[in-house]
Amino acid sequence: MTVSIEFYWVAVALVTVISASRITRLLTFDAFPPIKWVRDKYGDLTDGSGWALLGYCPWCMSFWVTLGIVLAGYYSDWHLAWWLVNSVFAGSYLAAMLMVRDGDDGDED
């Protein structure tokens, strides 16, 4: 099966943006214990410096996450592993966003 080059690059862009969003949230906000521990240690090491903001600012972090994803894709020639990893991050983020907005919160009026 062959896809058009336009479709391919639109898919790369969408997967990159959504995956970068999920990874940025994970790194700057989520309470997942191993990531929170690393973020807290980073905060302790950089306390008082301008670099401390990077660990907590999604605007700052998203640039570097997106750059890493794009460079990984470029240098791997958009290898299947790139697609699998980033599709899992993108898919899990979209699934969670849909789940919390599905309108069925279990409360009876």
Phi and psi in radians as a Rosetta constraint file:
Dihedral C 1 N 2 CA 2 C 2 CIRCULARHARMONIC -2.033 0.35
Dihedral N 2 CA 2 C 2 N 3 CIRCULARHARMONIC 2.376 0.35
Dihedral C 2 N 3 CA 3 C 3 CIRCULARHARMONIC -1.924 0.35
Dihedral N 3 CA 3 C 3 N 4 CIRCULARHARMONIC 2.721 0.35
Dihedral C 3 N 4 CA 4 C 4 CIRCULARHARMONIC -1.196 0.35
Dihedral N 4 CA 4 C 4 N 5 CIRCULARHARMONIC 2.678 0.35
Dihedral C 4 N 5 CA 5 C 5 CIRCULARHARMONIC -1.112 0.35
Dihedral N 5 CA 5 C 5 N 6 CIRCULARHARMONIC -0.578 0.35
Dihedral C 5 N 6 CA 6 C 6 CIRCULARHARMONIC -1.133 0.35
Dihedral N 6 CA 6 C 6 N 7 CIRCULARHARMONIC -0.800 0.35
Dihedral C 6 N 7 CA 7 C 7 CIRCULARHARMONIC -1.062 0.35
Dihedral N 7 CA 7 C 7 N 8 CIRCULARHARMONIC -0.744 0.35
Dihedral C 7 N 8 CA 8 C 8 CIRCULARHARMONIC -1.006 0.35
Dihedral N 8 CA 8 C 8 N 9 CIRCULARHARMONIC -0.847 0.35
Dihedral C 8 N 9 CA 9 C 9 CIRCULARHARMONIC -1.265 0.35
Dihedral N 9 CA 9 C 9 N 10 CIRCULARHARMONIC -0.522 0.35
Dihedral C 9 N 10 CA 10 C 10 CIRCULARHARMONIC -1.147 0.35
Dihedral N 10 CA 10 C 10 N 11 CIRCULARHARMONIC -0.729 0.35
Dihedral C 10 N 11 CA 11 C 11 CIRCULARHARMONIC -1.105 0.35
Dihedral N 11 CA 11 C 11 N 12 CIRCULARHARMONIC -0.740 0.35
Dihedral C 11 N 12 CA 12 C 12 CIRCULARHARMONIC -1.031 0.35
Dihedral N 12 CA 12 C 12 N 13 CIRCULARHARMONIC -0.813 0.35
Dihedral C 12 N 13 CA 13 C 13 CIRCULARHARMONIC -1.103 0.35
Dihedral N 13 CA 13 C 13 N 14 CIRCULARHARMONIC -0.807 0.35
Dihedral C 13 N 14 CA 14 C 14 CIRCULARHARMONIC -1.111 0.35
Dihedral N 14 CA 14 C 14 N 15 CIRCULARHARMONIC -0.825 0.35
Dihedral C 14 N 15 CA 15 C 15 CIRCULARHARMONIC -1.108 0.35
Dihedral N 15 CA 15 C 15 N 16 CIRCULARHARMONIC -0.700 0.35
Dihedral C 15 N 16 CA 16 C 16 CIRCULARHARMONIC -1.077 0.35
Dihedral N 16 CA 16 C 16 N 17 CIRCULARHARMONIC -0.858 0.35
Dihedral C 16 N 17 CA 17 C 17 CIRCULARHARMONIC -1.133 0.35
Dihedral N 17 CA 17 C 17 N 18 CIRCULARHARMONIC -0.793 0.35
Dihedral C 17 N 18 CA 18 C 18 CIRCULARHARMONIC -1.240 0.35
Dihedral N 18 CA 18 C 18 N 19 CIRCULARHARMONIC -0.694 0.35
Dihedral C 18 N 19 CA 19 C 19 CIRCULARHARMONIC -1.117 0.35
Dihedral N 19 CA 19 C 19 N 20 CIRCULARHARMONIC -0.759 0.35
Dihedral C 19 N 20 CA 20 C 20 CIRCULARHARMONIC -1.079 0.35
Dihedral N 20 CA 20 C 20 N 21 CIRCULARHARMONIC -0.636 0.35
Dihedral C 20 N 21 CA 21 C 21 CIRCULARHARMONIC -1.093 0.35
Dihedral N 21 CA 21 C 21 N 22 CIRCULARHARMONIC -0.796 0.35
Dihedral C 21 N 22 CA 22 C 22 CIRCULARHARMONIC -1.147 0.35
Dihedral N 22 CA 22 C 22 N 23 CIRCULARHARMONIC -0.793 0.35
Dihedral C 22 N 23 CA 23 C 23 CIRCULARHARMONIC -1.150 0.35
Dihedral N 23 CA 23 C 23 N 24 CIRCULARHARMONIC -0.688 0.35
Dihedral C 23 N 24 CA 24 C 24 CIRCULARHARMONIC -1.079 0.35
Dihedral N 24 CA 24 C 24 N 25 CIRCULARHARMONIC -0.774 0.35
Dihedral C 24 N 25 CA 25 C 25 CIRCULARHARMONIC -1.085 0.35
Dihedral N 25 CA 25 C 25 N 26 CIRCULARHARMONIC -0.768 0.35
Dihedral C 25 N 26 CA 26 C 26 CIRCULARHARMONIC -1.004 0.35
Dihedral N 26 CA 26 C 26 N 27 CIRCULARHARMONIC -0.806 0.35
Dihedral C 26 N 27 CA 27 C 27 CIRCULARHARMONIC -1.288 0.35
Dihedral N 27 CA 27 C 27 N 28 CIRCULARHARMONIC -0.558 0.35
Dihedral C 27 N 28 CA 28 C 28 CIRCULARHARMONIC -1.825 0.35
Dihedral N 28 CA 28 C 28 N 29 CIRCULARHARMONIC -0.270 0.35
Dihedral C 28 N 29 CA 29 C 29 CIRCULARHARMONIC -2.399 0.35
Dihedral N 29 CA 29 C 29 N 30 CIRCULARHARMONIC -0.751 0.35
Dihedral C 29 N 30 CA 30 C 30 CIRCULARHARMONIC -1.032 0.35
Dihedral N 30 CA 30 C 30 N 31 CIRCULARHARMONIC 2.661 0.35
Dihedral C 30 N 31 CA 31 C 31 CIRCULARHARMONIC -1.684 0.35
Dihedral N 31 CA 31 C 31 N 32 CIRCULARHARMONIC 0.243 0.35
Dihedral C 31 N 32 CA 32 C 32 CIRCULARHARMONIC -0.963 0.35
Dihedral N 32 CA 32 C 32 N 33 CIRCULARHARMONIC 2.053 0.35
Dihedral C 32 N 33 CA 33 C 33 CIRCULARHARMONIC -0.870 0.35
Dihedral N 33 CA 33 C 33 N 34 CIRCULARHARMONIC -0.811 0.35
Dihedral C 33 N 34 CA 34 C 34 CIRCULARHARMONIC -1.122 0.35
Dihedral N 34 CA 34 C 34 N 35 CIRCULARHARMONIC -0.674 0.35
Dihedral C 34 N 35 CA 35 C 35 CIRCULARHARMONIC -1.260 0.35
Dihedral N 35 CA 35 C 35 N 36 CIRCULARHARMONIC -0.707 0.35
Dihedral C 35 N 36 CA 36 C 36 CIRCULARHARMONIC -1.087 0.35
Dihedral N 36 CA 36 C 36 N 37 CIRCULARHARMONIC -0.683 0.35
Dihedral C 36 N 37 CA 37 C 37 CIRCULARHARMONIC -1.069 0.35
Dihedral N 37 CA 37 C 37 N 38 CIRCULARHARMONIC -0.836 0.35
Dihedral C 37 N 38 CA 38 C 38 CIRCULARHARMONIC -1.085 0.35
Dihedral N 38 CA 38 C 38 N 39 CIRCULARHARMONIC -0.754 0.35
Dihedral C 38 N 39 CA 39 C 39 CIRCULARHARMONIC -1.091 0.35
Dihedral N 39 CA 39 C 39 N 40 CIRCULARHARMONIC -0.735 0.35
Dihedral C 39 N 40 CA 40 C 40 CIRCULARHARMONIC -1.135 0.35
Dihedral N 40 CA 40 C 40 N 41 CIRCULARHARMONIC -0.723 0.35
Dihedral C 40 N 41 CA 41 C 41 CIRCULARHARMONIC -1.113 0.35
Dihedral N 41 CA 41 C 41 N 42 CIRCULARHARMONIC -0.725 0.35
Dihedral C 41 N 42 CA 42 C 42 CIRCULARHARMONIC -1.058 0.35
Dihedral N 42 CA 42 C 42 N 43 CIRCULARHARMONIC -0.752 0.35
Dihedral C 42 N 43 CA 43 C 43 CIRCULARHARMONIC -1.069 0.35
Dihedral N 43 CA 43 C 43 N 44 CIRCULARHARMONIC -0.699 0.35
Dihedral C 43 N 44 CA 44 C 44 CIRCULARHARMONIC -1.144 0.35
Dihedral N 44 CA 44 C 44 N 45 CIRCULARHARMONIC -0.723 0.35
Dihedral C 44 N 45 CA 45 C 45 CIRCULARHARMONIC -1.221 0.35
Dihedral N 45 CA 45 C 45 N 46 CIRCULARHARMONIC -0.536 0.35
Dihedral C 45 N 46 CA 46 C 46 CIRCULARHARMONIC -1.860 0.35
Dihedral N 46 CA 46 C 46 N 47 CIRCULARHARMONIC 0.192 0.35
Dihedral C 46 N 47 CA 47 C 47 CIRCULARHARMONIC -0.952 0.35
Dihedral N 47 CA 47 C 47 N 48 CIRCULARHARMONIC 2.236 0.35
Dihedral C 47 N 48 CA 48 C 48 CIRCULARHARMONIC 1.573 0.35
Dihedral N 48 CA 48 C 48 N 49 CIRCULARHARMONIC -0.152 0.35
Dihedral C 48 N 49 CA 49 C 49 CIRCULARHARMONIC -1.837 0.35
Dihedral N 49 CA 49 C 49 N 50 CIRCULARHARMONIC 2.871 0.35
Dihedral C 49 N 50 CA 50 C 50 CIRCULARHARMONIC -1.147 0.35
Dihedral N 50 CA 50 C 50 N 51 CIRCULARHARMONIC -0.379 0.35
Dihedral C 50 N 51 CA 51 C 51 CIRCULARHARMONIC -1.242 0.35
Dihedral N 51 CA 51 C 51 N 52 CIRCULARHARMONIC -0.336 0.35
Dihedral C 51 N 52 CA 52 C 52 CIRCULARHARMONIC -1.061 0.35
Dihedral N 52 CA 52 C 52 N 53 CIRCULARHARMONIC -0.608 0.35
Dihedral C 52 N 53 CA 53 C 53 CIRCULARHARMONIC -1.050 0.35
Dihedral N 53 CA 53 C 53 N 54 CIRCULARHARMONIC -0.585 0.35
Dihedral C 53 N 54 CA 54 C 54 CIRCULARHARMONIC -0.990 0.35
Dihedral N 54 CA 54 C 54 N 55 CIRCULARHARMONIC -0.630 0.35
Dihedral C 54 N 55 CA 55 C 55 CIRCULARHARMONIC -1.303 0.35
Dihedral N 55 CA 55 C 55 N 56 CIRCULARHARMONIC -0.210 0.35
Dihedral C 55 N 56 CA 56 C 56 CIRCULARHARMONIC -2.198 0.35
Dihedral N 56 CA 56 C 56 N 57 CIRCULARHARMONIC -0.083 0.35
Dihedral C 56 N 57 CA 57 C 57 CIRCULARHARMONIC -1.883 0.35
Dihedral N 57 CA 57 C 57 N 58 CIRCULARHARMONIC 1.924 0.35
Dihedral C 57 N 58 CA 58 C 58 CIRCULARHARMONIC -1.135 0.35
Dihedral N 58 CA 58 C 58 N 59 CIRCULARHARMONIC -0.511 0.35
Dihedral C 58 N 59 CA 59 C 59 CIRCULARHARMONIC -1.143 0.35
Dihedral N 59 CA 59 C 59 N 60 CIRCULARHARMONIC -0.695 0.35
Dihedral C 59 N 60 CA 60 C 60 CIRCULARHARMONIC -1.302 0.35
Dihedral N 60 CA 60 C 60 N 61 CIRCULARHARMONIC -0.802 0.35
Dihedral C 60 N 61 CA 61 C 61 CIRCULARHARMONIC -1.215 0.35
Dihedral N 61 CA 61 C 61 N 62 CIRCULARHARMONIC -0.608 0.35
Dihedral C 61 N 62 CA 62 C 62 CIRCULARHARMONIC -1.067 0.35
Dihedral N 62 CA 62 C 62 N 63 CIRCULARHARMONIC -0.587 0.35
Dihedral C 62 N 63 CA 63 C 63 CIRCULARHARMONIC -1.048 0.35
Dihedral N 63 CA 63 C 63 N 64 CIRCULARHARMONIC -0.850 0.35
Dihedral C 63 N 64 CA 64 C 64 CIRCULARHARMONIC -1.222 0.35
Dihedral N 64 CA 64 C 64 N 65 CIRCULARHARMONIC -0.640 0.35
Dihedral C 64 N 65 CA 65 C 65 CIRCULARHARMONIC -1.131 0.35
Dihedral N 65 CA 65 C 65 N 66 CIRCULARHARMONIC -0.819 0.35
Dihedral C 65 N 66 CA 66 C 66 CIRCULARHARMONIC -1.099 0.35
Dihedral N 66 CA 66 C 66 N 67 CIRCULARHARMONIC -0.741 0.35
Dihedral C 66 N 67 CA 67 C 67 CIRCULARHARMONIC -1.025 0.35
Dihedral N 67 CA 67 C 67 N 68 CIRCULARHARMONIC -0.780 0.35
Dihedral C 67 N 68 CA 68 C 68 CIRCULARHARMONIC -1.085 0.35
Dihedral N 68 CA 68 C 68 N 69 CIRCULARHARMONIC -0.737 0.35
Dihedral C 68 N 69 CA 69 C 69 CIRCULARHARMONIC -1.136 0.35
Dihedral N 69 CA 69 C 69 N 70 CIRCULARHARMONIC -0.783 0.35
Dihedral C 69 N 70 CA 70 C 70 CIRCULARHARMONIC -1.138 0.35
Dihedral N 70 CA 70 C 70 N 71 CIRCULARHARMONIC -0.784 0.35
Dihedral C 70 N 71 CA 71 C 71 CIRCULARHARMONIC -1.119 0.35
Dihedral N 71 CA 71 C 71 N 72 CIRCULARHARMONIC -0.691 0.35
Dihedral C 71 N 72 CA 72 C 72 CIRCULARHARMONIC -1.086 0.35
Dihedral N 72 CA 72 C 72 N 73 CIRCULARHARMONIC -0.731 0.35
Dihedral C 72 N 73 CA 73 C 73 CIRCULARHARMONIC -1.147 0.35
Dihedral N 73 CA 73 C 73 N 74 CIRCULARHARMONIC -0.796 0.35
Dihedral C 73 N 74 CA 74 C 74 CIRCULARHARMONIC -1.082 0.35
Dihedral N 74 CA 74 C 74 N 75 CIRCULARHARMONIC -0.861 0.35
Dihedral C 74 N 75 CA 75 C 75 CIRCULARHARMONIC -1.318 0.35
Dihedral N 75 CA 75 C 75 N 76 CIRCULARHARMONIC -0.296 0.35
Dihedral C 75 N 76 CA 76 C 76 CIRCULARHARMONIC -1.691 0.35
Dihedral N 76 CA 76 C 76 N 77 CIRCULARHARMONIC 0.078 0.35
Dihedral C 76 N 77 CA 77 C 77 CIRCULARHARMONIC 0.993 0.35
Dihedral N 77 CA 77 C 77 N 78 CIRCULARHARMONIC 0.694 0.35
Dihedral C 77 N 78 CA 78 C 78 CIRCULARHARMONIC 0.955 0.35
Dihedral N 78 CA 78 C 78 N 79 CIRCULARHARMONIC 0.816 0.35
Dihedral C 78 N 79 CA 79 C 79 CIRCULARHARMONIC -1.014 0.35
Dihedral N 79 CA 79 C 79 N 80 CIRCULARHARMONIC 2.732 0.35
Dihedral C 79 N 80 CA 80 C 80 CIRCULARHARMONIC -0.948 0.35
Dihedral N 80 CA 80 C 80 N 81 CIRCULARHARMONIC -0.645 0.35
Dihedral C 80 N 81 CA 81 C 81 CIRCULARHARMONIC -1.068 0.35
Dihedral N 81 CA 81 C 81 N 82 CIRCULARHARMONIC -0.675 0.35
Dihedral C 81 N 82 CA 82 C 82 CIRCULARHARMONIC -1.050 0.35
Dihedral N 82 CA 82 C 82 N 83 CIRCULARHARMONIC -0.812 0.35
Dihedral C 82 N 83 CA 83 C 83 CIRCULARHARMONIC -1.093 0.35
Dihedral N 83 CA 83 C 83 N 84 CIRCULARHARMONIC -0.746 0.35
Dihedral C 83 N 84 CA 84 C 84 CIRCULARHARMONIC -1.134 0.35
Dihedral N 84 CA 84 C 84 N 85 CIRCULARHARMONIC -0.878 0.35
Dihedral C 84 N 85 CA 85 C 85 CIRCULARHARMONIC -1.081 0.35
Dihedral N 85 CA 85 C 85 N 86 CIRCULARHARMONIC -0.872 0.35
Dihedral C 85 N 86 CA 86 C 86 CIRCULARHARMONIC -1.261 0.35
Dihedral N 86 CA 86 C 86 N 87 CIRCULARHARMONIC -0.513 0.35
Dihedral C 86 N 87 CA 87 C 87 CIRCULARHARMONIC -1.197 0.35
Dihedral N 87 CA 87 C 87 N 88 CIRCULARHARMONIC -0.628 0.35
Dihedral C 87 N 88 CA 88 C 88 CIRCULARHARMONIC -1.128 0.35
Dihedral N 88 CA 88 C 88 N 89 CIRCULARHARMONIC -0.812 0.35
Dihedral C 88 N 89 CA 89 C 89 CIRCULARHARMONIC -1.088 0.35
Dihedral N 89 CA 89 C 89 N 90 CIRCULARHARMONIC -0.805 0.35
Dihedral C 89 N 90 CA 90 C 90 CIRCULARHARMONIC -1.145 0.35
Dihedral N 90 CA 90 C 90 N 91 CIRCULARHARMONIC -0.795 0.35
Dihedral C 90 N 91 CA 91 C 91 CIRCULARHARMONIC -1.120 0.35
Dihedral N 91 CA 91 C 91 N 92 CIRCULARHARMONIC -0.713 0.35
Dihedral C 91 N 92 CA 92 C 92 CIRCULARHARMONIC -1.161 0.35
Dihedral N 92 CA 92 C 92 N 93 CIRCULARHARMONIC -0.601 0.35
Dihedral C 92 N 93 CA 93 C 93 CIRCULARHARMONIC -1.211 0.35
Dihedral N 93 CA 93 C 93 N 94 CIRCULARHARMONIC -0.797 0.35
Dihedral C 93 N 94 CA 94 C 94 CIRCULARHARMONIC -1.118 0.35
Dihedral N 94 CA 94 C 94 N 95 CIRCULARHARMONIC -0.714 0.35
Dihedral C 94 N 95 CA 95 C 95 CIRCULARHARMONIC -1.087 0.35
Dihedral N 95 CA 95 C 95 N 96 CIRCULARHARMONIC -0.755 0.35
Dihedral C 95 N 96 CA 96 C 96 CIRCULARHARMONIC -1.136 0.35
Dihedral N 96 CA 96 C 96 N 97 CIRCULARHARMONIC -0.723 0.35
Dihedral C 96 N 97 CA 97 C 97 CIRCULARHARMONIC -1.130 0.35
Dihedral N 97 CA 97 C 97 N 98 CIRCULARHARMONIC -0.683 0.35
Dihedral C 97 N 98 CA 98 C 98 CIRCULARHARMONIC -1.185 0.35
Dihedral N 98 CA 98 C 98 N 99 CIRCULARHARMONIC -0.720 0.35
Dihedral C 98 N 99 CA 99 C 99 CIRCULARHARMONIC -1.085 0.35
Dihedral N 99 CA 99 C 99 N 100 CIRCULARHARMONIC -0.757 0.35
Dihedral C 99 N 100 CA 100 C 100 CIRCULARHARMONIC -1.311 0.35
Dihedral N 100 CA 100 C 100 N 101 CIRCULARHARMONIC -0.200 0.35
Dihedral C 100 N 101 CA 101 C 101 CIRCULARHARMONIC -1.967 0.35
Dihedral N 101 CA 101 C 101 N 102 CIRCULARHARMONIC 0.292 0.35
Dihedral C 101 N 102 CA 102 C 102 CIRCULARHARMONIC -1.362 0.35
Dihedral N 102 CA 102 C 102 N 103 CIRCULARHARMONIC -0.131 0.35
Dihedral C 102 N 103 CA 103 C 103 CIRCULARHARMONIC 1.513 0.35
Dihedral N 103 CA 103 C 103 N 104 CIRCULARHARMONIC -0.088 0.35
Dihedral C 103 N 104 CA 104 C 104 CIRCULARHARMONIC -1.900 0.35
Dihedral N 104 CA 104 C 104 N 105 CIRCULARHARMONIC 1.587 0.35
Dihedral C 104 N 105 CA 105 C 105 CIRCULARHARMONIC -1.688 0.35
Dihedral N 105 CA 105 C 105 N 106 CIRCULARHARMONIC 0.027 0.35
Dihedral C 105 N 106 CA 106 C 106 CIRCULARHARMONIC 1.460 0.35
Dihedral N 106 CA 106 C 106 N 107 CIRCULARHARMONIC -0.107 0.35
Dihedral C 106 N 107 CA 107 C 107 CIRCULARHARMONIC -1.438 0.35
Dihedral N 107 CA 107 C 107 N 108 CIRCULARHARMONIC 2.371 0.35
Dihedral C 107 N 108 CA 108 C 108 CIRCULARHARMONIC -1.679 0.35
Dihedral N 108 CA 108 C 108 N 109 CIRCULARHARMONIC 2.384 0.35
